[in-house]
Amino acid sequence: MTEIDLDGRLLREEPDELAARLTAVINAALERARPRTENTPADPPPDMDAIRRALDSVLSEGLLGMSRVTGSLGEAVAQINQRATMRGSFEPPDIEGLLQWARAALDAAKETPARAHSEGRSPDGRVAATASSDGRVVTLDLVPRPDPHPAPRPASHPAPRLGTAEIAEGVRAAVNTALAEAEKSARRAAEPSPEFLASVREAQDTGLRLLDGYVASLRALMDSAQPK
Protein backbone atom coordinates (compact mmCIF):
# COMPACT_ATOMS: atom_id res chain seq x y z
CA MET A 1 0.00 0.00 0.00
CA THR A 2 1.37 3.39 -0.98
CA GLU A 3 -1.40 5.76 0.05
CA ILE A 4 -4.85 5.82 1.63
CA ASP A 5 -7.19 8.78 1.12
CA LEU A 6 -9.72 8.82 3.93
CA ASP A 7 -12.84 10.99 3.84
CA GLY A 8 -13.27 12.71 7.20
CA ARG A 9 -16.98 11.89 7.24
CA LEU A 10 -16.10 8.24 7.75
CA LEU A 11 -14.93 9.05 11.26
CA ARG A 12 -18.61 9.26 12.24
CA GLU A 13 -18.87 5.50 11.76
CA GLU A 14 -18.15 2.93 14.38
CA PRO A 15 -14.58 1.59 14.28
CA ASP A 16 -15.75 -1.86 13.15
CA GLU A 17 -17.75 -0.41 10.27
CA LEU A 18 -14.85 1.80 9.21
CA ALA A 19 -12.44 -1.16 9.41
CA ALA A 20 -14.75 -3.25 7.22
CA ARG A 21 -14.92 -0.48 4.60
CA LEU A 22 -11.16 -0.05 4.59
CA THR A 23 -10.56 -3.78 4.35
CA ALA A 24 -12.79 -4.07 1.28
CA VAL A 25 -11.18 -1.06 -0.43
CA ILE A 26 -7.62 -2.21 0.35
CA ASN A 27 -8.24 -5.75 -0.94
CA ALA A 28 -9.80 -4.36 -4.12
CA ALA A 29 -6.76 -2.13 -4.68
CA LEU A 30 -4.33 -4.97 -4.00
CA GLU A 31 -6.20 -7.24 -6.40
CA ARG A 32 -6.14 -4.66 -9.17
CA ALA A 33 -2.45 -3.94 -8.61
CA ARG A 34 -1.36 -7.56 -9.09
CA PRO A 35 0.14 -8.27 -12.52
CA ARG A 36 -1.89 -10.63 -14.64
CA THR A 37 0.39 -11.87 -17.41
CA GLU A 38 0.87 -15.36 -18.73
CA ASN A 39 4.63 -14.85 -18.53
CA THR A 40 4.69 -14.68 -14.74
CA PRO A 41 2.51 -17.51 -13.42
CA ALA A 42 2.55 -18.23 -9.71
CA ASP A 43 4.51 -21.29 -8.72
CA PRO A 44 2.05 -23.82 -7.33
CA PRO A 45 2.99 -25.72 -4.18
CA PRO A 46 4.28 -29.26 -4.75
CA ASP A 47 1.57 -31.91 -4.97
CA MET A 48 2.90 -34.49 -2.54
CA ASP A 49 0.14 -36.99 -3.38
CA ALA A 50 1.06 -36.84 -7.09
CA ILE A 51 4.72 -37.34 -6.23
CA ARG A 52 3.84 -40.37 -4.10
CA ARG A 53 1.74 -41.86 -6.91
CA ALA A 54 4.63 -41.36 -9.33
CA LEU A 55 7.01 -43.03 -6.89
CA ASP A 56 4.65 -45.99 -6.54
CA SER A 57 4.69 -46.33 -10.34
CA VAL A 58 8.49 -46.18 -10.33
CA LEU A 59 8.53 -48.85 -7.61
CA SER A 60 6.43 -51.25 -9.68
CA GLU A 61 8.30 -50.62 -12.93
CA GLY A 62 11.70 -50.66 -11.21
CA LEU A 63 11.08 -53.98 -9.50
CA LEU A 64 9.82 -55.52 -12.75
CA GLY A 65 12.80 -54.18 -14.69
CA MET A 66 15.30 -55.39 -12.08
CA SER A 67 13.66 -58.82 -12.09
CA ARG A 68 14.09 -59.04 -15.87
CA VAL A 69 17.72 -57.90 -15.72
CA THR A 70 18.53 -60.31 -12.91
CA GLY A 71 16.87 -63.18 -14.76
CA SER A 72 18.79 -62.45 -17.95
CA LEU A 73 22.08 -62.21 -16.07
CA GLY A 74 21.33 -65.45 -14.25
CA GLU A 75 20.77 -67.24 -17.56
CA ALA A 76 24.02 -65.79 -18.94
CA VAL A 77 26.00 -66.89 -15.89
CA ALA A 78 24.48 -70.38 -16.10
CA GLN A 79 25.59 -70.69 -19.75
CA ILE A 80 29.10 -69.48 -18.90
CA ASN A 81 29.29 -71.99 -16.05
CA GLN A 82 28.80 -74.82 -18.54
CA ARG A 83 32.23 -74.06 -20.03
CA ALA A 84 34.01 -72.23 -17.24
CA THR A 85 34.28 -72.05 -13.50
CA MET A 86 33.39 -68.80 -11.73
CA ARG A 87 34.01 -67.73 -8.17
CA GLY A 88 31.55 -65.62 -6.30
CA SER A 89 27.99 -64.59 -7.05
CA PHE A 90 26.01 -61.48 -7.74
CA GLU A 91 23.07 -60.19 -5.80
CA PRO A 92 20.70 -57.60 -7.21
CA PRO A 93 20.55 -54.34 -5.25
CA ASP A 94 17.69 -53.85 -2.84
CA ILE A 95 15.72 -51.58 -5.15
CA GLU A 96 12.50 -52.25 -3.26
CA GLY A 97 14.07 -51.26 0.03
CA LEU A 98 15.56 -48.13 -1.52
CA LEU A 99 12.27 -46.97 -3.03
CA GLN A 100 10.40 -47.77 0.17
CA TRP A 101 12.95 -45.62 1.96
CA ALA A 102 12.29 -42.79 -0.49
CA ARG A 103 8.55 -43.24 0.07
CA ALA A 104 9.06 -42.96 3.82
CA ALA A 105 10.98 -39.71 3.27
CA LEU A 106 8.09 -38.34 1.20
CA ASP A 107 5.58 -39.40 3.82
CA ALA A 108 7.58 -37.48 6.38
CA ALA A 109 7.67 -34.35 4.22
CA LYS A 110 5.48 -31.45 5.14
CA GLU A 111 2.19 -31.22 3.32
CA THR A 112 1.25 -28.14 1.34
CA PRO A 113 1.45 -25.34 3.89
CA ALA A 114 -1.81 -23.86 5.03
CA ARG A 115 -2.44 -20.23 4.20
CA ALA A 116 -0.30 -18.21 6.60
CA HIS A 117 -1.71 -15.29 8.54
CA SER A 118 0.49 -12.62 10.10
CA GLU A 119 -0.15 -9.45 12.02
CA GLY A 120 1.25 -5.98 11.56
CA ARG A 121 0.85 -2.84 13.63
CA SER A 122 1.29 0.84 13.08
CA PRO A 123 4.33 2.38 14.75
CA ASP A 124 2.17 3.76 17.57
CA GLY A 125 0.45 0.39 18.01
CA ARG A 126 -3.03 1.89 17.61
CA VAL A 127 -3.87 0.16 14.32
CA ALA A 128 -3.47 -3.58 13.72
CA ALA A 129 -3.92 -5.62 10.56
CA THR A 130 -3.87 -9.31 9.78
CA ALA A 131 -2.94 -10.41 6.27
CA SER A 132 -2.83 -13.78 4.54
CA SER A 133 -0.04 -15.16 2.40
CA ASP A 134 -2.16 -14.77 -0.74
CA GLY A 135 -1.89 -10.99 -0.39
CA ARG A 136 -5.22 -10.12 1.20
CA VAL A 137 -6.13 -8.24 4.35
CA VAL A 138 -8.05 -10.57 6.65
CA THR A 139 -8.80 -8.26 9.57
CA LEU A 140 -8.26 -4.61 10.31
CA ASP A 141 -8.56 -3.36 13.87
CA LEU A 142 -8.66 0.36 14.57
CA VAL A 143 -8.93 -0.32 18.30
CA PRO A 144 -6.54 -3.28 18.64
CA ARG A 145 -5.91 -5.30 21.76
CA PRO A 146 -3.10 -3.96 23.94
CA ASP A 147 0.35 -4.21 22.46
CA PRO A 148 2.38 -6.79 24.43
CA HIS A 149 5.36 -4.41 24.22
CA PRO A 150 3.87 -0.91 24.35
CA ALA A 151 6.00 2.20 24.19
CA PRO A 152 6.12 3.95 27.57
CA ARG A 153 3.72 6.89 27.84
CA PRO A 154 3.26 9.11 30.87
CA ALA A 155 -0.15 8.82 32.51
CA SER A 156 -0.61 12.57 32.11
CA HIS A 157 -0.28 12.24 28.33
CA PRO A 158 -2.98 9.84 27.10
CA ALA A 159 -2.97 8.70 23.51
CA PRO A 160 -4.63 11.36 21.32
CA ARG A 161 -7.70 10.56 19.30
CA LEU A 162 -6.86 9.40 15.81
CA GLY A 163 -7.72 11.71 12.92
CA THR A 164 -8.05 10.87 9.23
CA ALA A 165 -4.37 11.36 8.50
CA GLU A 166 -3.29 9.24 11.48
CA ILE A 167 -5.75 6.48 10.64
CA ALA A 168 -4.74 6.43 6.97
CA GLU A 169 -1.02 6.32 7.76
CA GLY A 170 -1.52 3.78 10.58
CA VAL A 171 -3.56 1.51 8.33
CA ARG A 172 -0.98 1.77 5.54
CA ALA A 173 1.88 0.90 7.87
CA ALA A 174 0.02 -1.94 9.58
CA VAL A 175 -1.17 -3.48 6.31
CA ASN A 176 2.26 -3.34 4.69
CA THR A 177 3.89 -4.93 7.74
CA ALA A 178 1.25 -7.67 7.89
CA LEU A 179 1.58 -8.44 4.17
CA ALA A 180 5.37 -8.65 4.39
CA GLU A 181 5.27 -10.91 7.45
CA ALA A 182 2.64 -13.18 5.88
CA GLU A 183 4.79 -13.60 2.78
CA LYS A 184 7.84 -14.45 4.91
CA SER A 185 5.84 -17.00 6.93
CA ALA A 186 4.55 -18.65 3.76
CA ARG A 187 8.06 -18.93 2.33
CA ARG A 188 9.39 -20.45 5.54
CA ALA A 189 6.50 -22.93 5.69
CA ALA A 190 7.06 -24.01 2.08
CA GLU A 191 10.76 -24.68 2.53
CA PRO A 192 11.67 -28.36 2.96
CA SER A 193 12.95 -29.22 6.39
CA PRO A 194 16.66 -30.02 6.90
CA GLU A 195 15.64 -33.52 7.98
CA PHE A 196 13.78 -34.10 4.71
CA LEU A 197 16.70 -32.84 2.61
CA ALA A 198 19.08 -35.07 4.58
CA SER A 199 16.83 -38.09 3.94
CA VAL A 200 16.73 -37.36 0.21
CA ARG A 201 20.51 -37.01 0.02
CA GLU A 202 20.98 -40.21 2.00
CA ALA A 203 18.61 -42.08 -0.33
CA GLN A 204 20.53 -40.77 -3.36
CA ASP A 205 23.89 -41.77 -1.89
CA THR A 206 22.58 -45.20 -0.90
CA GLY A 207 21.17 -45.79 -4.38
CA LEU A 208 24.50 -44.97 -5.98
CA ARG A 209 26.35 -47.26 -3.56
CA LEU A 210 23.93 -50.11 -4.26
CA LEU A 211 24.32 -49.81 -8.02
CA ASP A 212 28.10 -49.42 -7.78
CA GLY A 213 28.28 -52.55 -5.64
CA TYR A 214 26.09 -54.45 -8.08
CA VAL A 215 28.29 -53.52 -11.04
CA ALA A 216 31.45 -54.33 -9.07
CA SER A 217 30.15 -57.79 -8.09
CA LEU A 218 29.26 -58.56 -11.71
CA ARG A 219 32.66 -57.39 -12.91
CA ALA A 220 34.45 -59.50 -10.27
CA LEU A 221 32.35 -62.53 -11.17
CA MET A 222 33.18 -62.23 -14.86
CA ASP A 223 36.86 -61.59 -14.16
CA SER A 224 37.00 -64.82 -12.12
CA ALA A 225 35.84 -66.99 -15.04
CA GLN A 226 38.38 -69.71 -15.90
CA PRO A 227 38.02 -72.31 -18.66
CA LYS A 228 37.24 -75.80 -17.37
SENU-745628 format. One record per residue (C-alpha): x, y, z. Coordinates in pm, 1 decimal. Layout:
BEGIN
<atom c1="X" c2="Y" c3="Z"/>
...
This chain:
BEGIN
<atom c1="0.0" c2="0.0" c3="0.0"/>
<atom c1="137.1" c2="339.1" c3="-98.3"/>
<atom c1="-139.7" c2="576.3" c3="4.6"/>
<atom c1="-484.6" c2="582.4" c3="162.9"/>
<atom c1="-718.6" c2="877.7" c3="111.8"/>
<atom c1="-972.1" c2="881.8" c3="393.0"/>
<atom c1="-1284.3" c2="1099.0" c3="383.8"/>
<atom c1="-1327.3" c2="1271.4" c3="719.8"/>
<atom c1="-1698.5" c2="1188.9" c3="723.7"/>
<atom c1="-1610.3" c2="824.3" c3="774.7"/>
<atom c1="-1492.9" c2="905.3" c3="1126.4"/>
<atom c1="-1861.0" c2="925.8" c3="1223.9"/>
<atom c1="-1887.3" c2="550.5" c3="1176.4"/>
<atom c1="-1815.3" c2="292.8" c3="1438.3"/>
<atom c1="-1457.8" c2="158.6" c3="1428.4"/>
<atom c1="-1574.9" c2="-186.4" c3="1315.2"/>
<atom c1="-1774.8" c2="-41.4" c3="1027.4"/>
<atom c1="-1485.3" c2="180.4" c3="921.2"/>
<atom c1="-1244.3" c2="-115.6" c3="940.8"/>
<atom c1="-1474.6" c2="-324.9" c3="721.5"/>
<atom c1="-1492.5" c2="-47.5" c3="459.6"/>
<atom c1="-1116.2" c2="-5.1" c3="459.3"/>
<atom c1="-1055.8" c2="-378.3" c3="435.0"/>
<atom c1="-1278.7" c2="-407.3" c3="127.8"/>
<atom c1="-1118.1" c2="-106.2" c3="-42.6"/>
<atom c1="-762.1" c2="-221.1" c3="35.0"/>
<atom c1="-824.3" c2="-575.0" c3="-93.7"/>
<atom c1="-979.6" c2="-435.6" c3="-411.5"/>
<atom c1="-675.8" c2="-212.8" c3="-467.8"/>
<atom c1="-432.6" c2="-496.7" c3="-400.3"/>
<atom c1="-620.1" c2="-724.4" c3="-639.5"/>
<atom c1="-614.4" c2="-466.3" c3="-917.1"/>
<atom c1="-245.0" c2="-394.4" c3="-860.7"/>
<atom c1="-135.7" c2="-755.5" c3="-909.4"/>
<atom c1="14.4" c2="-826.8" c3="-1252.3"/>
<atom c1="-188.6" c2="-1062.6" c3="-1464.3"/>
<atom c1="39.1" c2="-1187.0" c3="-1741.2"/>
<atom c1="86.9" c2="-1535.9" c3="-1872.5"/>
<atom c1="462.8" c2="-1484.7" c3="-1852.6"/>
<atom c1="468.5" c2="-1467.9" c3="-1473.8"/>
<atom c1="250.7" c2="-1751.2" c3="-1342.0"/>
<atom c1="255.3" c2="-1822.5" c3="-971.3"/>
<atom c1="451.1" c2="-2128.9" c3="-872.4"/>
<atom c1="204.6" c2="-2382.5" c3="-733.1"/>
<atom c1="298.9" c2="-2572.1" c3="-418.0"/>
<atom c1="427.9" c2="-2925.7" c3="-475.0"/>
<atom c1="156.9" c2="-3191.3" c3="-497.1"/>
<atom c1="290.4" c2="-3449.2" c3="-254.4"/>
<atom c1="13.6" c2="-3698.7" c3="-337.9"/>
<atom c1="105.6" c2="-3684.3" c3="-708.8"/>
<atom c1="471.9" c2="-3734.2" c3="-622.8"/>
<atom c1="383.8" c2="-4037.3" c3="-409.7"/>
<atom c1="174.2" c2="-4185.5" c3="-690.7"/>
<atom c1="463.1" c2="-4135.7" c3="-932.7"/>
<atom c1="701.2" c2="-4303.1" c3="-688.6"/>
<atom c1="464.9" c2="-4598.8" c3="-654.2"/>
<atom c1="469.0" c2="-4632.5" c3="-1033.6"/>
<atom c1="849.5" c2="-4618.2" c3="-1032.7"/>
<atom c1="852.7" c2="-4884.5" c3="-761.2"/>
<atom c1="642.6" c2="-5124.7" c3="-967.6"/>
<atom c1="830.3" c2="-5061.8" c3="-1292.6"/>
<atom c1="1169.7" c2="-5066.1" c3="-1121.2"/>
<atom c1="1108.0" c2="-5397.5" c3="-950.3"/>
<atom c1="981.7" c2="-5552.3" c3="-1275.1"/>
<atom c1="1280.3" c2="-5418.2" c3="-1469.2"/>
<atom c1="1529.7" c2="-5538.9" c3="-1208.1"/>
<atom c1="1365.5" c2="-5881.6" c3="-1209.4"/>
<atom c1="1409.4" c2="-5903.9" c3="-1587.3"/>
<atom c1="1772.0" c2="-5789.6" c3="-1572.1"/>
<atom c1="1852.9" c2="-6030.9" c3="-1291.0"/>
<atom c1="1687.0" c2="-6317.5" c3="-1475.9"/>
<atom c1="1879.3" c2="-6245.3" c3="-1794.9"/>
<atom c1="2207.6" c2="-6220.6" c3="-1607.1"/>
<atom c1="2132.6" c2="-6545.0" c3="-1424.9"/>
<atom c1="2077.2" c2="-6723.5" c3="-1755.8"/>
<atom c1="2401.8" c2="-6578.9" c3="-1894.4"/>
<atom c1="2600.2" c2="-6689.1" c3="-1588.9"/>
<atom c1="2448.0" c2="-7038.0" c3="-1610.3"/>
<atom c1="2558.6" c2="-7069.1" c3="-1975.0"/>
<atom c1="2909.6" c2="-6948.2" c3="-1889.7"/>
<atom c1="2928.5" c2="-7199.3" c3="-1604.5"/>
<atom c1="2880.0" c2="-7481.9" c3="-1854.4"/>
<atom c1="3223.2" c2="-7406.2" c3="-2003.4"/>
<atom c1="3401.0" c2="-7223.5" c3="-1724.3"/>
<atom c1="3428.5" c2="-7204.7" c3="-1350.3"/>
<atom c1="3339.1" c2="-6879.9" c3="-1172.7"/>
<atom c1="3400.6" c2="-6773.2" c3="-817.3"/>
<atom c1="3154.6" c2="-6562.5" c3="-629.9"/>
<atom c1="2799.4" c2="-6458.6" c3="-705.2"/>
<atom c1="2601.3" c2="-6148.1" c3="-774.2"/>
<atom c1="2306.9" c2="-6019.5" c3="-580.5"/>
<atom c1="2070.4" c2="-5760.0" c3="-721.0"/>
<atom c1="2055.2" c2="-5434.1" c3="-524.6"/>
<atom c1="1768.7" c2="-5385.5" c3="-283.7"/>
<atom c1="1571.8" c2="-5157.7" c3="-514.9"/>
<atom c1="1250.2" c2="-5225.0" c3="-326.5"/>
<atom c1="1406.8" c2="-5126.0" c3="3.3"/>
<atom c1="1555.6" c2="-4813.3" c3="-151.6"/>
<atom c1="1226.7" c2="-4696.8" c3="-302.7"/>
<atom c1="1040.0" c2="-4776.8" c3="16.8"/>
<atom c1="1294.6" c2="-4561.9" c3="196.0"/>
<atom c1="1228.7" c2="-4279.0" c3="-49.4"/>
<atom c1="855.0" c2="-4324.0" c3="7.1"/>
<atom c1="906.1" c2="-4295.8" c3="381.9"/>
<atom c1="1097.6" c2="-3971.2" c3="326.7"/>
<atom c1="808.9" c2="-3834.2" c3="119.8"/>
<atom c1="557.5" c2="-3940.0" c3="381.7"/>
<atom c1="758.0" c2="-3748.2" c3="638.4"/>
<atom c1="766.8" c2="-3435.0" c3="421.9"/>
<atom c1="548.4" c2="-3144.5" c3="514.2"/>
<atom c1="219.2" c2="-3121.8" c3="332.2"/>
<atom c1="124.5" c2="-2813.6" c3="134.1"/>
<atom c1="145.0" c2="-2533.7" c3="389.3"/>
<atom c1="-180.6" c2="-2385.8" c3="502.9"/>
<atom c1="-243.5" c2="-2023.0" c3="420.1"/>
<atom c1="-29.8" c2="-1820.6" c3="660.2"/>
<atom c1="-171.2" c2="-1528.8" c3="854.4"/>
<atom c1="49.1" c2="-1262.2" c3="1010.1"/>
<atom c1="-14.9" c2="-945.3" c3="1202.4"/>
<atom c1="124.5" c2="-598.3" c3="1155.6"/>
<atom c1="85.5" c2="-283.7" c3="1362.6"/>
<atom c1="128.8" c2="84.1" c3="1307.6"/>
<atom c1="433.2" c2="238.1" c3="1475.3"/>
<atom c1="217.5" c2="375.8" c3="1757.3"/>
<atom c1="44.7" c2="38.8" c3="1801.3"/>
<atom c1="-303.0" c2="188.7" c3="1760.9"/>
<atom c1="-387.4" c2="15.9" c3="1431.8"/>
<atom c1="-347.0" c2="-357.7" c3="1372.3"/>
<atom c1="-392.4" c2="-561.6" c3="1055.9"/>
<atom c1="-386.7" c2="-931.2" c3="977.6"/>
<atom c1="-293.5" c2="-1041.1" c3="627.1"/>
<atom c1="-283.2" c2="-1378.5" c3="453.5"/>
<atom c1="-3.7" c2="-1516.3" c3="239.7"/>
<atom c1="-215.5" c2="-1476.7" c3="-74.2"/>
<atom c1="-189.2" c2="-1099.4" c3="-38.6"/>
<atom c1="-521.6" c2="-1011.5" c3="119.8"/>
<atom c1="-612.6" c2="-823.6" c3="434.6"/>
<atom c1="-805.2" c2="-1056.6" c3="664.7"/>
<atom c1="-879.7" c2="-826.2" c3="956.9"/>
<atom c1="-825.9" c2="-460.7" c3="1031.2"/>
<atom c1="-856.3" c2="-335.9" c3="1387.2"/>
<atom c1="-866.3" c2="35.7" c3="1456.7"/>
<atom c1="-892.7" c2="-31.8" c3="1829.5"/>
<atom c1="-653.6" c2="-328.3" c3="1863.7"/>
<atom c1="-590.7" c2="-529.6" c3="2175.9"/>
<atom c1="-310.5" c2="-395.8" c3="2393.5"/>
<atom c1="35.5" c2="-421.2" c3="2245.5"/>
<atom c1="238.2" c2="-678.8" c3="2443.4"/>
<atom c1="535.9" c2="-441.0" c3="2422.0"/>
<atom c1="386.8" c2="-91.2" c3="2434.6"/>
<atom c1="599.6" c2="219.9" c3="2419.4"/>
<atom c1="612.0" c2="395.1" c3="2757.3"/>
<atom c1="372.3" c2="688.5" c3="2784.0"/>
<atom c1="326.4" c2="910.7" c3="3087.0"/>
<atom c1="-14.7" c2="882.3" c3="3250.9"/>
<atom c1="-60.8" c2="1256.5" c3="3211.4"/>
<atom c1="-27.7" c2="1223.7" c3="2832.5"/>
<atom c1="-297.7" c2="984.1" c3="2710.3"/>
<atom c1="-297.1" c2="870.4" c3="2350.6"/>
<atom c1="-462.6" c2="1135.7" c3="2131.8"/>
<atom c1="-770.4" c2="1056.2" c3="1930.1"/>
<atom c1="-686.4" c2="939.9" c3="1580.5"/>
<atom c1="-772.3" c2="1171.0" c3="1291.8"/>
<atom c1="-805.4" c2="1087.1" c3="923.3"/>
<atom c1="-436.8" c2="1135.5" c3="849.9"/>
<atom c1="-329.0" c2="924.4" c3="1148.4"/>
<atom c1="-575.3" c2="647.8" c3="1063.8"/>
<atom c1="-474.2" c2="642.8" c3="697.0"/>
<atom c1="-102.0" c2="632.2" c3="776.2"/>
<atom c1="-152.4" c2="378.5" c3="1057.8"/>
<atom c1="-356.4" c2="150.6" c3="832.7"/>
<atom c1="-98.3" c2="176.7" c3="554.0"/>
<atom c1="187.7" c2="89.8" c3="786.7"/>
<atom c1="1.6" c2="-194.3" c3="958.4"/>
<atom c1="-117.2" c2="-348.5" c3="630.8"/>
<atom c1="226.3" c2="-334.4" c3="468.7"/>
<atom c1="388.8" c2="-493.1" c3="774.2"/>
<atom c1="125.4" c2="-766.9" c3="788.5"/>
<atom c1="157.6" c2="-843.7" c3="416.6"/>
<atom c1="537.1" c2="-865.1" c3="438.9"/>
<atom c1="526.6" c2="-1091.0" c3="745.4"/>
<atom c1="263.5" c2="-1318.4" c3="588.0"/>
<atom c1="478.9" c2="-1359.8" c3="278.4"/>
<atom c1="783.9" c2="-1444.8" c3="491.5"/>
<atom c1="584.0" c2="-1699.7" c3="692.7"/>
<atom c1="455.2" c2="-1864.7" c3="376.3"/>
<atom c1="805.9" c2="-1893.0" c3="233.3"/>
<atom c1="938.8" c2="-2044.7" c3="553.7"/>
<atom c1="649.8" c2="-2292.8" c3="568.5"/>
<atom c1="705.6" c2="-2400.7" c3="207.6"/>
<atom c1="1076.2" c2="-2468.0" c3="252.7"/>
<atom c1="1166.9" c2="-2835.7" c3="295.6"/>
<atom c1="1295.5" c2="-2922.0" c3="639.1"/>
<atom c1="1666.2" c2="-3001.8" c3="689.8"/>
<atom c1="1563.9" c2="-3352.3" c3="797.6"/>
<atom c1="1378.2" c2="-3409.8" c3="470.9"/>
<atom c1="1670.2" c2="-3284.0" c3="260.8"/>
<atom c1="1908.0" c2="-3506.8" c3="457.9"/>
<atom c1="1682.5" c2="-3809.1" c3="394.4"/>
<atom c1="1673.1" c2="-3736.3" c3="21.5"/>
<atom c1="2050.7" c2="-3700.9" c3="1.7"/>
<atom c1="2097.6" c2="-4021.0" c3="199.5"/>
<atom c1="1861.2" c2="-4208.0" c3="-32.6"/>
<atom c1="2052.6" c2="-4076.8" c3="-335.7"/>
<atom c1="2388.8" c2="-4176.6" c3="-189.2"/>
<atom c1="2257.6" c2="-4519.8" c3="-89.8"/>
<atom c1="2116.7" c2="-4578.7" c3="-438.1"/>
<atom c1="2450.1" c2="-4496.8" c3="-598.4"/>
<atom c1="2635.0" c2="-4725.8" c3="-355.7"/>
<atom c1="2392.7" c2="-5010.8" c3="-426.5"/>
<atom c1="2432.0" c2="-4980.7" c3="-801.7"/>
<atom c1="2810.1" c2="-4941.9" c3="-778.4"/>
<atom c1="2828.0" c2="-5254.5" c3="-563.5"/>
<atom c1="2608.6" c2="-5445.0" c3="-807.8"/>
<atom c1="2829.3" c2="-5351.6" c3="-1104.2"/>
<atom c1="3145.1" c2="-5433.3" c3="-907.2"/>
<atom c1="3014.6" c2="-5778.8" c3="-808.9"/>
<atom c1="2925.8" c2="-5856.2" c3="-1171.3"/>
<atom c1="3266.4" c2="-5738.8" c3="-1290.6"/>
<atom c1="3445.5" c2="-5949.6" c3="-1026.6"/>
<atom c1="3234.6" c2="-6253.0" c3="-1117.3"/>
<atom c1="3317.9" c2="-6223.0" c3="-1486.4"/>
<atom c1="3686.4" c2="-6159.5" c3="-1415.9"/>
<atom c1="3700.4" c2="-6482.3" c3="-1211.8"/>
<atom c1="3584.4" c2="-6699.0" c3="-1503.8"/>
<atom c1="3838.2" c2="-6970.8" c3="-1590.1"/>
<atom c1="3801.6" c2="-7231.1" c3="-1865.8"/>
<atom c1="3723.9" c2="-7580.3" c3="-1736.5"/>
